[in-house]
């Protein structure tokens, strides 16, 4: 066999040849998805739109659409052992069994300060209002012919909570987990792009310049009792929500107890970074062109955007109501933080507010609705599971 024979064989078995030979079926889909992954990488690197989240998702999407790599191959379909599967499929099992979402909630809890929520209980109302998008998307999905279980799993995207979206999809519509996860995490990462136009359209400049009073100091006892009480109450009310909220509050109890610094350090650093990488890459890897570029999947992505937009709108509208009822003491911008992307949504509230008044600091006030949104989306997921599972 001469050099040219070897070169010809090499090219014939390459990914280039595979795309060319299958261009009319899967080849064009792979090219489109690779281009989309490049756009997301650009947004993560150049625009810095939540790069810790968007970059792993984009690169996972990129890897999944490279032909002939076998990275997402499921060996069990052909009777093989699970460990013979592709590496990305093996990592994806952490999503499938809800291990990664629950561990991510643990790390979020360890990084979350519930003080602003405890100091300003009205934040619970704003967090609840921002769940409006969940129910709008649920209704629309039902109208479009999705089953109630599928509609519930799609609607939860409006909570802007990736772990909760994966958890609910696994329980109600596992066949839709891939597009739901990609939509949820992509919109979370693109919060700085999606929310500001809605926030500005439904608030006045005068309202956006509202300065809120300093929050009261929260005692250590209050901060310790809070995660225990929330876990007890929500788990007794909705047992199905215990895996998510239980891990969230466990992480928070680690933080507030002050006696397990090593565990807090591990949860907020090493564990958080590891789970972010694995979760992001595996979620992105579910977006292969053959399954993603279909009318049903694209419809799910569109419904997710609608859910997210209405969630932001719901929080803003209640913020405007509270602004009026309190005589201008509550800045309506913090209502948009009621979606549960912590702390991204709170930072967007601060950013938008600072454009009208650079000396106005809304971040801590926005954190109240933001962490309330985490609880709210998990409770909404638990409600859907009670109604539609089994």
KALIN-V679882 format. One record per residue. RES is the residue in one letter. SS is DSSP state (@ for helix, = for strand, . for the rest). PSI is psi in whole degrees, -180 to 180 (999 if undefined). BURIAL is + if it has 16 or more other C-alpha atoms within 10 Angstrom, else -. Layout:
res = <RES;RES>
ss = <SS;SS>
psi = <PSI;PSI>
burial = <BURIAL;BURIAL>
//
This chain:
res = <X;X;X;X;X;X;X;X;X;X;X;X;X;X;X;X;X;X;X;X;X;X;X;X;X;X;X;X;X;X;X;X;X;X;X;X;X;X;X;X;X;X;X;X;X;X;X;X;X;X;X;X;X;X;X;X;X;X;X;X;X;X;X;X;X;X;X;X;X;X;X;X;X;X;X;X;X;X;X;X;X;X;X;X;X;X;X;X;X;X;X;X;X;X;X;X;X;X;X;X;X;X;X;X;X;X;X;X;X;X;X;X;X;X;X;X;X;X;X;X;X;X;X;X;X;X;X;X;X;X;X;X;X;X;X;X;X;X;X;X;X;X;X;X;X;X;X;X;X;X;X;X;X;X;X;X;X;X;X;X;X;X;X;X;X;X;X;X;X;X;X;X;X;X;X;X;X;X;X;X;X;X;X;X;X;X;X;X;X;X;X;X;X;X;X;X;X;X;X;X;X;X;X;X;X;X;X;X;X;X;X;X;X;X;X;X;X;X;X;X;X;X;X;X;X;X;X;X;X;X;X;X;X;X;X;X;X;X;X;X;X;X;X;X;X;X;X;X;X;X;X;X;X;X;X;X;X;X;X;X;X;X;X;X;X;X;X;X;X;X;X;X;X;X;X;X;X;X;X;X;X;X;X;X;X;X;X;X;X;X;X;X;X;X;X;X;X;X;X;X;X;X;X;X;X;X;X;X;X;X;X;X;X;X;X;X;X;X;X;X;X;X;X;X;X;X;X;X;X;X;X;X;X;X;X;X;X;X;X;X;X;X;X;X;X;X;X;X;X;X;X;X;X;X;X;X;X;X;X;X;X;X;X;X;X;X;X;X;X;X;X;X;X;X;X;X;X;X;X;X;X;X;X;X;X;X;X;X;X;X>
ss = <.;.;@;@;@;@;@;@;@;@;@;@;.;.;@;@;@;@;@;@;@;.;@;@;@;@;@;@;@;@;@;@;@;@;@;@;@;@;@;@;@;@;@;@;@;.;.;.;.;.;@;@;@;@;@;@;@;@;@;@;@;@;@;@;.;.;.;.;.;.;.;.;.;.;@;@;@;@;.;.;.;@;@;@;.;.;@;@;@;@;@;@;@;@;@;@;.;.;@;@;@;@;@;@;@;@;@;@;@;@;@;.;.;.;@;@;@;@;@;.;.;.;@;@;@;@;@;@;@;.;.;@;@;@;@;@;@;@;@;@;@;@;@;.;.;.;.;@;@;@;@;@;@;@;@;@;@;@;@;.;.;@;@;@;@;@;@;@;@;@;@;@;.;@;@;@;@;@;@;@;@;@;@;@;@;@;@;@;@;.;@;@;@;@;@;@;@;@;@;@;@;.;.;.;@;@;@;@;.;.;.;.;.;.;.;.;.;.;.;@;@;@;@;@;@;@;@;@;@;@;@;@;@;@;@;@;@;.;@;@;@;@;@;@;@;@;@;@;@;@;@;@;@;@;@;@;@;.;.;.;@;@;@;@;@;@;@;@;@;@;@;@;@;@;@;@;@;@;@;@;@;@;@;@;@;.;.;.;@;@;@;@;.;.;@;@;@;@;@;@;@;@;@;@;@;@;@;@;@;@;@;@;@;@;@;@;@;@;@;@;@;@;@;@;@;.;.;.;.;.;.;@;@;@;@;@;@;@;.;.;.;.;.;@;@;@;@;@;@;@;@;@;@;@;@;@;.;.;.;.;.;.;@;@;@;@;@;@;@;@;@;@;@;@;@;@;@;@;@;@;@;@;@;@;@;@;@;@;.;.>
psi = <120;179;-41;-32;-43;-43;-41;-41;-41;-46;-35;-27;12;167;-32;-45;-38;-45;-43;-43;-29;25;-39;-15;-78;-19;-47;-33;-41;-41;-45;-45;-34;-40;-43;-41;-36;-40;-44;-38;-40;-46;-36;-42;-49;-47;-12;42;94;61;-31;-26;-47;-35;-48;-38;-47;-42;-33;-41;-42;-49;-40;-24;7;123;149;8;-28;14;-30;15;134;102;-26;-22;-34;22;9;176;153;-33;-5;-4;168;154;-38;-32;-39;-44;-37;-25;-26;-31;-44;-37;9;15;-49;-47;-42;-40;-35;-38;-35;-47;-38;-44;-39;-18;-4;136;111;4;-48;-33;-43;-39;-28;81;-20;-18;-29;-38;-41;-39;-37;-40;-34;-8;0;-37;-31;-45;-29;-48;-37;-45;-47;-41;-38;-44;-35;0;3;150;160;-38;-45;-42;-40;-43;-36;-45;-34;-16;-32;-17;-8;42;98;-51;-41;-38;-45;-44;-47;-41;-41;-34;-31;-36;69;-27;-14;7;-39;-58;-33;-45;-45;-45;-47;-49;-34;-44;-35;-45;-27;16;-43;-18;-36;-44;-44;-43;-38;-42;-43;-34;-28;20;155;160;-38;-44;-38;-22;2;131;131;150;155;137;148;157;136;132;160;-37;-44;-42;-29;-41;-35;-55;-33;-46;-44;-43;-45;-50;-50;-35;-34;-35;-47;86;-30;-17;-7;-41;-41;-57;-32;-44;-37;-47;-27;-46;-40;-37;-38;-48;-47;-21;-34;10;0;58;-37;-40;-40;-44;-44;-45;-40;-13;-85;-51;-43;-44;-41;-48;-37;-44;-51;-43;-45;-48;-44;-36;-46;-35;-14;-12;60;148;-38;-34;-22;-39;64;154;-40;-45;-43;-32;-39;-43;-41;-42;-35;-40;-40;-44;-43;-42;-43;-29;-46;-44;-43;-43;-41;-42;-45;-34;-41;-39;-47;-33;-43;-43;-31;5;34;28;-14;125;120;-18;-28;-16;-31;-23;-2;-17;150;23;96;133;20;-48;-37;-38;-35;-40;-44;-44;-47;-42;-38;-19;-28;-26;96;-19;4;122;106;-6;-51;-35;-37;-24;-26;-58;-32;-49;-27;-34;-34;-48;-42;-44;-36;-40;-41;-40;-42;-39;-45;-37;-38;-41;-39;-15;141;999>
burial = <-;-;-;-;-;-;-;-;-;-;-;-;-;-;+;-;-;+;+;-;-;-;-;-;-;+;+;+;+;+;+;-;+;+;-;-;+;+;-;+;+;+;+;+;-;-;-;+;+;+;+;+;+;+;+;+;+;+;+;+;+;+;+;+;+;+;+;-;-;+;+;+;+;+;+;-;-;-;-;-;-;-;-;-;+;+;-;+;+;+;+;+;-;+;+;+;-;+;+;+;+;+;+;+;+;+;+;+;+;+;+;+;+;+;+;+;+;+;+;-;-;-;+;+;+;+;+;+;+;+;+;+;+;+;+;+;+;+;+;+;+;-;-;-;-;+;-;+;+;+;+;+;+;+;+;+;+;+;+;+;+;+;+;+;+;+;+;+;+;+;+;+;+;+;-;+;+;+;+;+;+;+;+;+;+;+;+;+;+;+;+;+;-;+;+;+;-;-;+;-;-;-;+;-;-;-;+;+;+;+;+;-;-;-;-;-;-;-;-;-;-;-;+;+;-;+;+;-;-;-;+;-;-;+;+;-;-;+;+;+;+;+;+;+;+;+;+;+;+;+;+;+;+;+;+;+;-;-;-;-;-;-;-;+;+;-;+;+;-;-;+;+;+;-;+;+;+;+;+;+;+;+;+;+;+;+;+;+;+;-;-;+;+;-;-;-;+;-;-;+;+;-;+;+;+;+;+;+;+;+;+;+;+;+;+;+;+;+;+;+;-;+;+;-;-;-;-;+;-;+;+;+;+;+;+;+;+;+;+;+;+;+;+;+;+;+;+;+;+;+;+;+;+;+;-;-;-;-;-;+;+;+;+;+;+;+;+;+;+;+;+;+;+;+;+;+;+;+;+;+;+;+;+;+;+;-;-;-;-;->
//
